[in-house]
Amino acid sequence: MQKMVISYALDKMQSRSISFEEQMYPLRLRLAAELEREQNWLQAARVLSQIPLESGQKQYTKENKMDLYLQIGRLFLEAEEFTEAENYIHRLGLLIDSAASEEIRSSLQHLKHKHLVEVAKSSMDRLIVSLGKPCDLTEQFAKVMDLIRGLPDNHAKEECLEHFLNTILRESFNVISARQYLEEFATSVYDLDAETRKSVLKYALSKSTSAFKEQMFKLQLLLADVLEDEQNWREAAYVLVLTEFPEQPVLERIKLYRRKVRLLLAGGDFGLAESCNATLGLLLQGDPTIPEEFRAFHATSFASIQNFKRQNNN
């Protein structure tokens, strides 16, 4: 009701806007607030953009203009009207000088960052397809990675990669296409810096489902690599301990258990190392073709664990 009354009043005043500019200003602010509350971002932005900040009879302070440009830019961005949003972000930037408050400077930087990320996400959504031939998906993913590499900071890259993962791992997305995209993601993750790589791998694994068991296994190994490079032995070991291995040849499972035991010993978790080393011993039984190095590692690890237990018992 309130919105209708304000809209009616503004409509009646519009033909004599110069005479009623002082009165129309608070009405536009109130109407925009109502529209924003209803999440009608575009209409709210348009209502505020009708305020004659540059050419009207009412005099607006620089601070007033900056606040309005910030609000209009944010609303256009929420409405995914990226060109309009960029226009008001640019206007705001032109007004900021050495006297501008730290709050408005920070708000401008936040808005610029959000604009950059949202434009990239929108471009990414146009690139990602739910169905297609594997070669098509490979080409599409290459374009996605080119888009991400072009972003100026790691935080923006991380946000866009999380958006990509959310898109392909949602239930409505084609599972075969999602698996192909995850395979491509696993081969491209080393293009990212270590911290971003670790963050997006953890994010991907938090979204894992049984439909992507094999792909997630590869991502777990990649995350363990990152953590091991940081010498974060214990966390790397726990990533592997929690891993559900797909069907693997015995020798590959032996290699994985050897890695688990090595990392657990380096991280000081002798109790879990003992359990994993026992499983390794079972895998080594009954196959004379397994290289001797694995049996030697098992024996050495067993001795280290027993020595640790003796020392702690004394």
C-alpha positions as CSV (number, residue, x, y, z in Angstrom):
1,M,0.0,0.0,0.0
2,Q,2.8,2.4,1.0
3,K,4.6,1.7,-2.2
4,M,1.5,2.4,-4.3
5,V,0.9,5.7,-2.5
6,I,4.5,6.8,-3.0
7,S,4.5,5.8,-6.7
8,Y,1.3,7.7,-7.2
9,A,2.7,10.8,-5.6
10,L,5.9,10.7,-7.6
11,D,3.9,10.2,-10.8
12,K,1.8,13.3,-10.1
13,M,4.8,15.4,-9.2
14,Q,6.9,14.3,-12.2
15,S,5.5,16.9,-14.6
16,R,6.6,19.6,-12.2
17,S,9.7,17.9,-10.9
18,I,11.8,21.0,-10.7
19,S,9.2,22.6,-8.4
20,F,8.9,19.5,-6.2
21,E,12.5,18.2,-6.4
22,E,13.1,18.7,-2.6
23,Q,9.9,16.7,-1.8
24,M,10.5,14.0,-4.4
25,Y,14.0,13.2,-3.1
26,P,12.9,11.5,0.2
27,L,10.0,9.8,-1.6
28,R,12.4,8.2,-4.1
29,L,14.6,7.0,-1.3
30,R,11.6,5.5,0.5
31,L,10.3,3.9,-2.6
32,A,13.7,2.4,-3.5
33,A,14.0,1.0,0.1
34,E,10.6,-0.7,-0.3
35,L,11.6,-2.1,-3.7
36,E,14.9,-3.4,-2.3
37,R,13.1,-5.0,0.6
38,E,11.1,-6.9,-2.0
39,Q,14.4,-7.8,-3.8
40,N,13.2,-5.8,-6.8
41,W,16.8,-4.7,-7.3
42,L,16.4,-3.3,-10.9
43,Q,13.4,-1.2,-10.2
44,A,15.0,0.2,-7.0
45,A,18.1,1.1,-8.9
46,R,16.1,2.9,-11.6
47,V,14.1,4.9,-9.0
48,L,17.3,6.1,-7.4
49,S,19.0,6.8,-10.8
50,Q,16.1,9.2,-11.6
51,I,17.4,11.6,-8.8
52,P,19.0,14.5,-10.8
53,L,22.3,14.6,-8.9
54,E,24.1,16.6,-11.5
55,S,21.6,18.9,-13.1
56,G,18.7,19.5,-10.6
57,Q,17.9,22.5,-8.5
58,K,18.6,20.8,-5.2
59,Q,22.3,20.9,-4.2
60,Y,23.8,17.6,-3.2
61,T,27.0,17.2,-1.3
62,K,29.8,15.1,-2.6
63,E,29.2,12.6,0.2
64,N,25.5,12.4,-0.7
65,K,26.4,11.7,-4.3
66,M,29.0,9.1,-3.4
67,D,26.5,7.3,-1.1
68,L,23.8,7.3,-3.8
69,Y,26.3,6.1,-6.6
70,L,27.4,3.3,-4.3
71,Q,23.8,2.3,-3.6
72,I,22.7,2.4,-7.3
73,G,25.8,0.5,-8.4
74,R,25.2,-2.2,-5.8
75,L,21.5,-2.5,-6.8
76,F,22.3,-2.8,-10.5
77,L,24.9,-5.4,-9.7
78,E,22.3,-7.4,-7.7
79,A,20.0,-7.2,-10.7
80,E,22.9,-8.5,-13.0
81,E,22.8,-5.3,-15.0
82,F,26.6,-5.2,-15.2
83,T,27.0,-2.4,-17.7
84,E,24.9,0.0,-15.6
85,A,26.6,-1.1,-12.4
86,E,30.0,-0.4,-14.0
87,N,28.8,3.1,-15.0
88,Y,27.9,4.0,-11.4
89,I,31.1,2.4,-10.0
90,H,33.1,4.6,-12.4
91,R,31.1,7.7,-11.4
92,L,31.8,6.9,-7.7
93,G,35.5,6.4,-8.5
94,L,35.7,9.9,-10.1
95,L,34.4,11.5,-6.9
96,I,36.8,9.9,-4.5
97,D,39.7,12.0,-3.5
98,S,42.2,12.2,-0.6
99,A,39.5,13.6,1.6
100,A,37.1,10.6,1.1
101,S,36.5,8.4,4.1
102,E,38.1,5.0,4.5
103,E,34.6,3.5,4.7
104,I,33.7,4.8,1.2
105,R,37.1,3.8,-0.2
106,S,36.6,0.3,1.2
107,S,33.0,0.1,-0.1
108,L,34.2,1.1,-3.6
109,Q,36.9,-1.6,-3.6
110,H,34.3,-4.2,-2.4
111,L,31.9,-3.1,-5.2
112,K,34.6,-3.3,-7.8
113,H,35.6,-6.7,-6.7
114,K,32.0,-7.9,-6.6
115,H,31.4,-6.5,-10.1
116,L,34.5,-8.3,-11.4
117,V,33.5,-11.6,-9.9
118,E,29.8,-11.4,-10.9
119,V,30.7,-10.6,-14.5
120,A,33.1,-13.5,-14.6
121,K,30.5,-15.8,-13.1
122,S,28.0,-14.7,-15.7
123,S,30.5,-15.4,-18.5
124,M,31.3,-18.7,-17.0
125,D,27.6,-19.7,-16.9
126,R,27.4,-19.1,-20.6
127,L,30.4,-21.2,-21.2
128,I,29.5,-24.2,-19.1
129,V,27.2,-26.7,-20.8
130,S,25.4,-29.6,-19.2
131,L,25.4,-31.9,-22.2
132,G,27.9,-32.4,-25.0
133,K,30.7,-34.4,-26.4
134,P,33.8,-34.9,-24.2
135,C,35.9,-32.8,-26.7
136,D,33.3,-30.0,-26.4
137,L,33.6,-30.0,-22.6
138,T,37.4,-30.0,-22.8
139,E,37.2,-26.9,-25.0
140,Q,34.6,-25.2,-22.7
141,F,36.7,-25.9,-19.6
142,A,39.8,-24.4,-21.2
143,K,37.8,-21.2,-21.8
144,V,36.6,-21.3,-18.2
145,M,40.2,-21.5,-16.9
146,D,41.3,-18.8,-19.3
147,L,38.6,-16.6,-17.7
148,I,39.8,-17.5,-14.2
149,R,43.5,-16.9,-15.0
150,G,42.6,-13.4,-16.2
151,L,41.2,-12.4,-12.8
152,P,43.5,-10.0,-10.9
153,D,43.6,-11.6,-7.4
154,N,43.4,-15.0,-5.8
155,H,40.2,-14.3,-3.9
156,A,38.3,-13.6,-7.1
157,K,39.7,-16.8,-8.6
158,E,38.6,-18.8,-5.6
159,E,35.1,-17.4,-5.7
160,C,34.7,-18.1,-9.4
161,L,36.0,-21.7,-9.0
162,E,33.6,-22.3,-6.2
163,H,30.8,-21.0,-8.4
164,F,32.0,-23.4,-11.1
165,L,32.0,-26.4,-8.7
166,N,28.6,-25.5,-7.4
167,T,27.2,-25.4,-10.9
168,I,28.5,-28.7,-12.1
169,L,27.8,-30.5,-8.8
170,R,24.2,-29.5,-8.4
171,E,21.7,-32.3,-8.8
172,S,20.1,-31.0,-12.0
173,F,23.5,-31.0,-13.8
174,N,24.2,-33.9,-16.1
175,V,26.4,-36.4,-14.2
176,I,28.5,-37.5,-17.1
177,S,29.3,-33.9,-18.0
178,A,30.1,-33.1,-14.4
179,R,32.5,-36.1,-14.2
180,Q,34.3,-34.9,-17.4
181,Y,34.5,-31.3,-16.0
182,L,36.0,-32.7,-12.7
183,E,38.6,-34.7,-14.7
184,E,39.6,-31.5,-16.5
185,F,39.6,-29.6,-13.2
186,A,41.9,-32.2,-11.6
187,T,44.5,-31.8,-14.5
188,S,44.3,-27.9,-14.4
189,V,44.5,-27.3,-10.6
190,Y,48.3,-26.9,-10.6
191,D,47.8,-23.7,-12.6
192,L,46.6,-22.1,-9.4
193,D,48.9,-20.9,-6.5
194,A,49.2,-23.3,-3.6
195,E,46.8,-21.5,-1.2
196,T,44.0,-21.1,-3.8
197,R,44.6,-24.7,-4.9
198,K,44.2,-26.0,-1.4
199,S,41.1,-23.9,-0.7
200,V,39.2,-25.0,-3.9
201,L,40.2,-28.6,-3.5
202,K,38.8,-28.6,0.1
203,Y,35.7,-26.9,-1.2
204,A,35.3,-29.5,-4.0
205,L,35.7,-32.4,-1.6
206,S,33.1,-30.8,0.8
207,K,30.6,-31.1,-2.1
208,S,31.4,-34.7,-3.0
209,T,28.8,-37.3,-3.6
210,S,29.0,-41.0,-4.4
211,A,28.3,-40.2,-8.0
212,F,31.8,-38.7,-8.3
213,K,33.8,-41.2,-6.2
214,E,36.6,-41.7,-8.7
215,Q,37.0,-38.0,-9.5
216,M,37.0,-37.1,-5.8
217,F,39.7,-39.7,-5.1
218,K,42.0,-37.8,-7.6
219,L,41.2,-34.5,-5.9
220,Q,42.0,-36.0,-2.5
221,L,45.4,-37.1,-3.7
222,L,46.0,-33.6,-5.1
223,L,45.0,-32.0,-1.8
224,A,47.4,-34.4,0.1
225,D,50.1,-33.3,-2.3
226,V,49.5,-29.6,-1.4
227,L,49.5,-30.3,2.3
228,E,52.6,-32.4,2.0
229,D,54.4,-29.7,0.1
230,E,53.6,-27.4,3.1
231,Q,55.0,-30.1,5.4
232,N,51.6,-30.4,7.0
233,W,52.2,-34.1,7.4
234,R,49.3,-34.9,9.8
235,E,46.6,-33.2,7.8
236,A,47.9,-34.7,4.6
237,A,47.7,-38.1,6.2
238,Y,44.2,-37.6,7.5
239,V,43.0,-36.6,4.0
240,L,44.3,-40.0,2.7
241,V,43.0,-41.9,5.7
242,L,39.5,-40.6,5.1
243,T,39.7,-41.4,1.4
244,E,37.4,-44.1,0.0
245,F,39.6,-45.7,-2.7
246,P,37.9,-46.9,-5.8
247,E,38.9,-50.4,-7.1
248,Q,42.7,-50.3,-7.4
249,P,45.3,-52.9,-8.2
250,V,46.9,-54.3,-5.1
251,L,50.2,-52.6,-5.8
252,E,48.5,-49.2,-6.0
253,R,46.8,-49.8,-2.7
254,I,50.1,-50.7,-1.2
255,K,51.7,-47.5,-2.4
256,L,48.8,-45.5,-0.9
257,Y,49.1,-47.2,2.5
258,R,52.8,-46.7,2.5
259,R,52.2,-43.0,1.9
260,K,49.7,-42.9,4.7
261,V,52.0,-44.6,7.2
262,R,54.9,-42.3,6.2
263,L,52.8,-39.2,6.7
264,L,51.3,-40.4,9.9
265,L,54.8,-41.1,11.4
266,A,56.0,-37.7,10.2
267,G,53.0,-36.1,11.8
268,G,53.4,-38.0,15.1
269,D,50.2,-40.0,15.0
270,F,51.7,-43.4,15.9
271,G,48.4,-45.0,16.9
272,L,46.8,-44.5,13.5
273,A,50.2,-45.3,11.8
274,E,50.2,-48.6,13.6
275,S,46.7,-49.4,12.2
276,C,47.5,-48.4,8.7
277,N,50.8,-50.3,8.8
278,A,49.0,-53.4,9.9
279,T,46.7,-53.1,6.8
280,L,49.8,-52.6,4.7
281,G,51.2,-55.9,6.1
282,L,48.1,-57.7,5.1
283,L,48.3,-56.4,1.6
284,L,51.9,-57.5,1.3
285,Q,51.0,-61.1,2.2
286,G,50.9,-63.8,-0.4
287,D,52.3,-62.0,-3.5
288,P,56.0,-62.7,-4.1
289,T,56.1,-60.3,-7.1
290,I,55.6,-57.2,-4.9
291,P,58.9,-55.2,-4.8
292,E,61.0,-55.8,-1.7
293,E,61.2,-52.0,-0.9
294,F,57.6,-52.2,0.4
295,R,58.3,-55.1,2.8
296,A,61.4,-53.2,4.0
297,F,59.3,-50.1,4.6
298,H,56.7,-52.1,6.5
299,A,59.3,-53.7,8.7
300,T,61.1,-50.4,9.4
301,S,57.8,-48.6,10.3
302,F,56.8,-51.5,12.6
303,A,60.1,-51.2,14.4
304,S,59.7,-47.4,14.7
305,I,56.2,-47.7,16.1
306,Q,57.2,-50.4,18.6
307,N,60.2,-48.3,19.7
308,F,57.8,-45.3,20.3
309,K,55.5,-47.5,22.3
310,R,58.3,-48.8,24.5
311,Q,59.6,-45.3,25.2
312,N,56.2,-44.1,26.2
313,N,55.6,-47.1,28.5
314,N,58.8,-46.5,30.4
